[in-house]
Structures are given as C-alpha cells and as structure tokens.
Amino acid sequence: MDTNAFLKSCLEKVIEQRGQDVFLKAGSSPRMRLGGQLLSLNLKAPSAVEIRELVGGLLDPTQKEILQKNKSVDFGFSFREKDCRFRANAFFQQGDISLVFRLLWRGIPSFEELGLPPILKRVALEKSGIVLIGGTVSSGKTTTVSAMIRTMNESVQKHILTIEDPIEYMHEDKKCLIQQREIGRDAESFGSALKYMVRQSPDVIVIGEMRDAESFSFALSSAEVGRLVISTVHAQSASQVFDRVLGFFPPQERDAVLRYFAANMSCIMVQKLLGAKDGKTLVPASEVLLGNYTIKQLILEKKIDKIPQAIRNAREEGMQTMDQSLLELWKAGRISQETAIAASPSPEDIQSLMKGIQIGQETKILGD
C-alpha cells in the first residue's frame, strides 16, 4: 500500500463530506465522524506496519521521541492541495499505533461563519483583561480563539504571541504581528515559554490551555499590567470555570486569586457543539458571561450560584445562559427539541419554556 496515497484518500473523503474526524486503526477499516455518527470510509484496512510507516512520515524527530516516551503525541499539519489543516493525535493501543485526525476550517473562520455570539467581536478588541473559552474536548474552543485572533488581525495593530500544543490554525500577519510558538518545537514547555514572554513585549497573549496555577497566575499578572490574555479551559458552565481555576491553587490562596480574577475578568464563554437537524453539521450553543460591575461583585462576594440569574437579567448587554442559547437555536429550527433538552443544564426548565412558546404560538394562530 502507498501510505501517502492512502492517507490522502481518507482525508479527501472527510473534506468532501464535511466530516469532523478520521480514525485509523490497524486491521480495521478507516472511519469518519459525520455529525453524531461514525461511518466507514469503505477503504482497505491498514496494517500495523503501514500505520507505523505513515506515522514515521508525519512526525518530526522531537514528536517521535514524545510518542515513544508518552505513548501519545499531538501534532498538526497542512493538506496544501485542499487548502486545509488537520489536528492529529497518534497513540498506542494494544501495542500498535492508532491515529485520529480532526479537520479544521479552511482558512481562519469568522464569528459569522461559526455562528458565535456577536458580542465576542467586542471582547476580542478589549485592551486588557482575561478571556476564557470553556467547553469539553472537541467543543470548538480553539476555533473560537482563532476567530478572535482573526478579528484583531483585521481591526487593530497589535503584537499577538501564542503558545500552542500543537498549532492548529496558521495566522498570516495583516494589521497585527502574530508569532505562534509550538510546544516541543519552539519551546520546551508551557512553563518555559511563559517565563520569557514578558520580554517579548506582547500586547495580546494566547495560551492554548489554562492547565495549572502557573499559567493562571501568569494570566492574572499579565492582565494586571494591561495585556489581553485569551485561553481555553475544560468546563461545562461559566460557574464551573471558577471551580476549575480555583482548583489549581491551595485553599489558603483561593480568596486572593478570586479577587484578582474578579478585577481582571473580561469574558467567560462556554460552548457546546450540537448535531444539527440535517444530521451532518454541528451547531454551537454558548453561555456568555461578561465582567460587568454586577458580575464582579457576585464573584467577590462568592455568590457564584447567583451568576446564572445575573446573566439572564443582562441579555441586552450580550450575555446569555446556555438554556437561552439552546432555546434560540430550537426556535430557529437549527436543532431538534430532543437535542436542546439533552444539552440543557436544566432540562425541566427548558421544557417548560418550550411548552410556553408552543402554547403562545397556538394561541396566536387561533386568534388570527
């Protein structure tokens, strides 16, 4: 088997059908994720030797070393013939190597293309503060961050410095000077990259993932001196972001961290990718929390449980709860009622709201 031609066939199929992932496992037919389904690509199953040959051509020496040491490695690469980029992971299972490829957008997507809340445009142009994009694995967090970088690149003149593992979207300099550093290739670790970042004079700092006390402390200190810091965090709600961040620190430090976070928080957005009604595409639902006076006071007073109501009361400012977002997507016919209810943090509440809308529509029809 010509492994390069085989990989090209797999990737072309996912591009043509607008799928999300390609899975390669020794002895098994290649599969593709399309919407919420895992479908066979009807191609010959690669052998363990062929996958090892494929991996050998995709990874550089440093990445090969990481794979052997950690039994897993993240990497990214461009498929220039189709003007696409893929994020990938190679990992061992039962002694053999498997591969998963995630298709990224062609070029850098805009907020409109992604269907994200317009308020993020304003957030991206803030001069300083902390912006956290939350969600589970494969919820589109990095794509959202890239859309924010695109907005800055088209609107303002700034020096943007990123630390990524791996680099997923390649940005070309327009109005901004953008420098992207990849862990393993351009920096030994996130810690070593952060250590020298201040001397590199960034206006905007993008940290691929907020993963420990060191990275969050750096974000706080950078925001304090007037820089905008954007990062991602694993969380399923805005309230959970606070639990996640405070969990990085010992109990005796959490009050101080919370005070600094309240003072410097610009925005927290948590997103989910949901299967659309067509069964092929994905639709984002999002919770948006902005750092206005009310929100900051609630954080300082540790009344995190009051935040959802504060969000609902500030819809005109651009904030929204996850249920409000799901309800809008359902009303617009983009997702099914079942999908909206399954994704809701409070299924009973959203069902009641849906019934109210349906009753209201019936009353209007009867009155016409």
C-alpha positions, 0 to 999 in steps of 0.5 A: 500500500502507498501510505501517502496515497492512502492517507490522502484518500481518507482525508479527501473523503472527510473534506468532501463530506464535511466530516469532523474526524478520521480514525485509523486503526490497524486491521480495521477499516478507516472511519469518519465522524459525520455529525453524531455518527461514525461511518466507514470510509469503505477503504482497505484496512491498514496494517500495523506496519503501514500505520507505523510507516505513515506515522514515521512520515508525519512526525518530526524527530522531537514528536517521535521521541514524545510518542515513544516516551508518552505513548501519545503525541499531538501534532498538526499539519497542512493538506496544501492541495485542499487548502486545509489543516488537520489536528492529529493525535497518534497513540498506542493501543494494544501495542500498535499505533492508532491515529485520529485526525480532526479537520479544521476550517479552511482558512481562519473562520469568522464569528459569522461563519461559526455562528458565535455570539456577536458580542465576542467581536467586542471582547476580542478588541478589549485592551486588557483583561482575561478571556476564557473559552470553556467547553469539553474536548472537541467543543470548538474552543480553539476555533473560537480563539482563532476567530478572535485572533482573526478579528484583531488581525483585521481591526487593530495593530497589535503584537499577538504571541501564542503558545500552542500544543500543537498549532492548529490554525496558521495566522498570516500577519495583516494589521497585527504581528502574530508569532505562534510558538509550538510546544516541543518545537519552539519551546520546551514547555508551557512553563518555559515559554511563559517565563520569557514572554514578558520580554517579548513585549506582547500586547495580546497573549494566547495560551492554548490551555489554562492547565495549572496555577502557573499559567493562571497566575501568569494570566492574572499578572499579565492582565494586571499590567494591561495585556489581553490574555485569551485561553481555553479551559475544560468546563461545562458552565461559566460557574464551573470555570471558577471551580476549575481555576480555583482548583489549581491553587491551595485553599489558603490562596483561593480568596486572593486569586478570586479577587484578582480574577474578579478585577481582571475578568473580561469574558467567560464563554462556554460552548457546546457543539450540537448535531444539527437537524440535517444530521451532518453539521454541528451547531454551537450553543454558548453561555456568555458571561461578561465582567460587568460591575454586577458580575464582579461583585457576585464573584467577590462576594462568592455568590457564584450560584447567583451568576446564572440569574445575573446573566439572564437579567443582562441579555441586552448587554450580550450575555446569555445562559446556555438554556437561552442559547439552546432555546434560540437555536430550537426556535430557529429550527437549527436543532431538534427539541430532543437535542436542546433538552439533552444539552440543557443544564436544566432540562425541566426548565427548558421544557417548560419554556418550550411548552410556553412558546408552543402554547403562545404560538397556538394561541396566536394562530387561533386568534388570527 
